[in-house]
């Protein structure tokens, strides 16, 4: 009985307390409109001045705020693009707020520069910010492309949805010197080691903003931020609510130069809802489908020089050893002179015919063009969602999942057909004004991804063996071998005095009898059978590598503000490499790699116009010594909204997972291997010595000693200015930088004699060839500058121009640096966000130009011509439904370009889109 009375009493007290609490609550409802256009304004922050209670307006501009503070009270209204406004509330009657748009530039708030909110004008380092509104007004078919218009950015485009940005040089497909973070998570595929922000990440509807840190950024973000960090942040469902969709349809290949005219589809949907004051959720999905651009470079390539290869004259009909850049299978090359000498009893007949029997006659197998062996049909599907719960008014918990799958083409040491690639990222996060705790995992599945070079070479072997070999690998010629048939016909023709090149072409015709015809069902079935076999018997990569990460930070500013604003943070990462021996040296089981780090930052306003900040970070990878990376910055305010910044930054990167453990044949008698000391035993480097490949090619013997691999680092100085001029109508940003790299990481080719005997001069074909990661002892230096001007004209017109230059010097001879940056690049744009009928029309035209330069890559090297493109869009707004109809074009003039040797050549894409309830 006593227990029942106790329960009833407790229930009664809880009810009374609840009623009392509700009685004390004040509920304020209202609506926010644009004072100029009278449009509803969504995602406006509404907070109680001097308190912690707050909310956001919904997609119709409505808000409802519950607070325990008594009336009268003051509400603060704030949003990007509008002036902050205070409204005094004296009763619980609905209020209407006329929100005034801000005409000032440079008022955006950024977080990434110092991990604390600050005006972009006051950032201590170079930073660019792109808002959701900027993306809506940009003439891009995919939001990711807007990054290419930012100052100092270089883009390497492997295919339609595989684009790799960087700043300050050293760019390539899958650049590991540039970090990409999506909602705080590293977006790099942990095994394949390329960032997949355009394949798996945010949809355009869910992008809140993008922040780009140029140059060194390891002091706050850890390994990899050598050349910059890109942070993509999604929309919080408490702030951005409602059902939105974007339907984008277009056409590609309008000139039918590469393929027949084909459609382009990009559809996305977002639904977000605030269920209560404490709980909100969102769901996003996006589908991109198109027939991709093609790698169509059929120029002849001197691949025998490895990483120092180059384009050379010749075609299949004029060079028997032709090796097309985007032609696969022709990498197989054999010197037929030994066979000719054997078939003529020593070569006396050949000598009589005028042949130098000591000179090789290299002949390559007949290859297939990229469009014949790859299936570059883009299919990209993304699905994401998150649950958000406010544990207290100050603490928000979120559980988020990001998953995607897709097909695309990537250029690494070869062209890789990425098929059914899947990656999921799953995150739990706690956020407070003063601290953050985040834990996430990345789960990667390479799907049916295969190496085009290896697959096509093995496919050629499947229908006719090049040269039959015995168990120990020595040649055992058979009449059915491709090269034996070739030699027999070639020899027959030259003995009949047929011209040499004609004899070669006739011999190829005989040897190619039975060659599968591309495009047929039998060809595709046979090719897919090889592509579906794991390396080394086929080209398939079975990568299933995972990443586990925990990190957090705490801002002690509320306690230490009298001395300095101090923040500390720490992180832990664990990689689990799992490729079943198809990518890494992990045939014996998975390989674990652990990393951990910690940092501290202190910011102090020394005097009224001078703010100083120092930070330092220590990181340790289990396979390398720890690294300390300091940073020091100063911001001097020379006038209102005019600041000069000076920074000393350091950055580093541990050798990537691939650089440590890769063990991959790339189809040109070359094996990519990692720098872990285990490879010394795997390939018997202690007992069977290595030799410098490049020296052998040049006629000398130089032994090569494997050295312990070290992290790469950079020290960089930057001086910059950002300010508002001409009564706030002109925003100017200027920077200059100088950087010095230490222990620069690259690759080098070495040779090992197959027999274990000492190697001889010129012996570059009979040995094993390895591409090893190495550090250079020389200090490579970079320097450059950037200038941007944004000018707000009357009647909502805006013009912008930016220019940047990046340079490299002191590169050691015979060292491939992969700098890959044009000396000069320019972006210019002209747009209007509201003109015509009720200011509902808009347009934007963007022009890009970059200088010609010499491109160095794992796949191929060569001169790139200058590139210029023109993008444009016109739009019409429907304010009642917050909808936009847009007509746009990327590469409007359809001038094909490419920004890496062997990559896809990009033509025009023309589209129309309709976005509903977008903000």
PEVENUR-V865055 format. One line per field, one symbol per residue. psi: psi as a letter, one per 40 degrees, with the letter a starting at -180 (. if undefined). burial: # if it has 16 or more other C-alpha atoms within 10 Angstrom, else .. A space follows every 10 residues. Layout:
psi: ???
burial: ???
This chain:
psi: dddddddddd dddddddddd dddeihhhia ihihddeeii hifhhhihhe aeiiaiiaee eiihhhieii iiihihhiih eihhihhhhe ieiiihhhhh ihehieeihi dddeeihiid deheihiihh idddddeifi dhddeddeei hehihhhdad eghhiiifaf iihfheehih hhfehhehhd defiifdedh biiddehdih hhhhahfddd eahdfdeihh hhhihheddh iihiihhhha iifdefddii hiihhhhihh hihhdaddhi iihiiihhhi hiiihfheih hgeeebefii iiiiideehe fhgidfhide dhhhhedddd ddeefeeddd ddeeiheehi ghhiihaiid eddigghhhh hihiiihhhh dieehhiihi hhiiiihahi hbeahhhhhf hihihhihih hideiihhhi ihhihebfhi hddddddddd dddhhchhii deeihghide iddddddddd ddddeefhid dddddddddd dehehhhiei dddddddddd dehiheeaeh hfhfiihhhh iiihheddde dddihhiiii ihihhghgef eedigfdeii hhhiiiiiii hhhhgdideh hihiiihhih hdeiiihhhi ihihhhheih fhihihihii iihihidddd eighheeffh hhiieieddd ddefdddgii ihdddddeei hhihhhihii iiiihhihhi hhihiffeeh hhhhiiihih iifhhaiihi ihhdeeiiii hegedeihhi hihihieihh iiiaiihihh hhiifeihii hiiihhiiif hiifhhdfdf hidiihhiih ihehiahffe iiihhhhihi iiihhhiddi iihhiihhih iiiiihigdd efihhhhihh gdefhhiiei heiihhaihh ihihhhfi.
burial: .......... .......... ......##.# ####....## #########. ..######## #######... ...####### .##..#.... ......#### #..####### .###...#.# ########## .##.###### ########## ########## ########## ########## ########## ########## ########## ########## ########## ########## ########## ####...#.. ..######## ####....## ########## ########## ####.##### #..###..## ########## #######.## #.....#..# ......#... #.######## #.######## ########## .....##### ########## ########## ########## #...###### ########## ########## #..#####.. ......#... ########## #.##...... ..######.# ##...#.... ..#...##.# ######.### ########## #######... ...####### ########## ######...# #...###### #####....# ########## #.#...#### #######... ########## ########## ########## ######..#. ........## ######.... #.##.#..## ########## ####....## ########## ########## ###.....#. ..##..#### ######..## ########## ##....#### ########.. .....##### ########## ####.....# ########## ########## ##.#..#### #######... .######### ##.#..#### ########## #########
